[in-house]
Amino acid sequence: MFGLRKGGKREIKKIERVLKNLDDNYECVFDYCHSDERQNIIINEKNNEKRCRFCRKTEPEVKFSKKAHAIPEFLGNKKFVLKSECDNCNEFFGKNLENNLSNYLGICRTILMLNGKNGIPEFKTKDKKERVKGIKNQELQGLIAIKQENKNFMQIDEQNKVLTFNTEREPYIPISVYKCLVKIALSLLPDSELKYFNQTIKWIRNKSNIDLVYYNKMINYTFLVERFVSSNKFINLRTRGYIRRNDKFKGAYFYFILEFLNMSFQISVPCLNKDMNFNINKNIIIIPSSYELGGIENTNLTVSIQDMRKIYKIISQRLSLSIGYSELEKNTKVDDRIWNLKDNLIKKIKKDLKINS
Ligand SMILES: [Zn+2]
């Protein structure tokens, strides 16, 4: 079950089988897509009494003055807003969970040009000898500039138009990355389902990851299905939730999928009230992502299952990442301009190092 797999005809049959299983036993309770219309989408708006869905506190005991994002802003979310998250919970999740997911993604945030609160983050290696900068605006769909001294940092396959980056993730706590994805899933879940997740909410709100009451039960879930597409066909931020309606079926009660650009995550959201018989090694369903459903060539798709059980910080973990490009120019003079880039220069360098155009 663990490891990489690549596609083929057998893969298509497998996908059809999974879709039938989903259709027979699950209900899709949400499917949100971040399209171009510039409107805020309020998630779970019916919660009029302003009760925080995580700590269950109401005004005036807690405040609701900050704009809470149902999906972190650094994943490119500008419009999914959550009204039922109090300022305390918002701050707690930001400091303890979202920072870990952000570090886990590391250089991906720059290469995929994830536009967060402060734009696309610039990536630097620890010794600052390698730098990567992403630039995206209406004029220029996407450009990344790379400065490197160590030739191993980035390798170019000009024949297949692929760049491979060899670097390290920033320090992160695996179980907190998992908790962060659970938090996003619970933000999007309809109110009527929330009552089954009391223990899960207690778990993600507990600052200590060592709490044994939960740890032994939750680690049955903490495996992350991760996909990465190396082609330069990007997809919009999209998120789906599936709730099991047939309790005789042994899959998890709640599967959650989060997709953005070239990456997709799937988790089984812990639900101790409903998952008496769930065993992740036997019963996990790997739900087809938009890449498989949209017919992205299987050879460009990597699927791996990441073990996120560890509760301590991982300081340096190697990360190798390949991504396609459409045009490439090697020009050291251009680099200096890009590092201090101003909007009026963007037009001039349009044809320089370029991805995703
Ligand atoms: Zn709260």
Boltz pocket constraint, residues with backbone or C-beta under 6 A from the ligand:
constraints:
  - pocket:
      binder: B
      contacts: [[A, 52], [A, 53], [A, 54], [A, 55], [A, 56], [A, 57], [A, 62], [A, 85], [A, 86], [A, 87], [A, 88], [A, 89], [A, 90]]
      max_distance: 6.0
